[in-house]
Every structure is written in C-alpha cells, then in structure tokens.
C-alpha cells in the first residue's frame, strides 16, 4: 500500500517555526545570563556572610573584654589615692 503524501509545508508554517526557533534561542540566552547572575550573587552573599561571621565573633570578643574591664570608679590596688583627693 503506498504511503500517503504529506502536504508541503506552507510559507506561513515555515515562518511560524522560524519565529518559535528564534524565541527559543532568545529564552536560552536569557536563561544563561540569569544563571550567571545567580551564581555571581550567590558568591557575593557567601563572601558577605563570612565577613558578617568574622565581625560577629570580633564583637563578641570585644564585649567579653569590656565585661572583664575594671571600671575607673572601682579600687584596683592598695595604693593610696593621689594627693589631690
């Protein structure tokens, strides 16, 4: 039995496929740029979190140092007060 012939593609069908192909290519390009942007932003966020973590630890150390400091009003030794008292 002979195979039925498929009708030749019309010019409108060819143009529609070309438009779809162009649209797909544009979407793929946008996707690649978005992926690059996401990766770049992720790197920046990771770097910033490392800095925030370091600063948090330093702040904690400073807080501990300040807590351990002796205030001026407290007597720290058995030395007599200066003559102007």
N, C-alpha and C positions, 0 to 999 in steps of 0.2 A: 504494500500500500504506500503510495507516495506521501512524503511529508508535506503538510500544509505550508505554504509560503507565508513568512511573516511580512507584514506590510513594511515598506521602507519607512524609516523614521522621518517625521516631518521636520521642517526647519524650526518650528516652534518647540518641538520636543528637544532638539539638539541645543537650542538657546537656553531652555529651562535647565537642562543638565549642566551646561556650562556655568550658569548662574549659581546653581547649587554647589558645583565644584569650587567656584571662587569663594562662595560664602563659607564653605567648609575650611578652605585654606586660611581665610581670614580668622576664623574661630580658632584654628590650631595655632596660629601665630599669637593671638591674644592669650591663649592658654599658656603658651611657653613663657611669654612676658610675665604673666601673673604668677607662674611657678617661680620664676627668678626673683620676683618682688617678694613673694612669701618667704623664700629661702633667705634673702637678704635681711628682711625684717626679723626673722627668727634668729639670725646671727646677732643682730643688734640687741634684741631683747635678752639673749643669753649673756652677752657681754655686760649689759646693764645690771642684770641680776647678780652677776659676780661682783660688780662694784658695790651694789647695794649690800650684799652679804658682807663684804670687807668693811664697809662703813658701819654696818650694824655691830660687827664684832669690835671695831675700834671704839664706838660709842659705849658699848658695854664695859670695855676696859677702862675708859675714862670715868665712867660712872663709878666703877669699883674703886678707882684711885681717889676720886673725890670723896667717896664714902669713908675711906680709910684715912683721909687727911685730918689733922688736928686743927681745930678752929683757933683763931687768934685769941679768943676770949678764954680758952682753957689753959691752965697752967701745965707746961710741958716739962719743967725741971724744977729743982730745988734752989735755983739761983735766985738771989734777992732781986726785987724789981729795980729798974733803973732809977737814978737819983731824982728824976722829975716827978716821981709818984709821990 
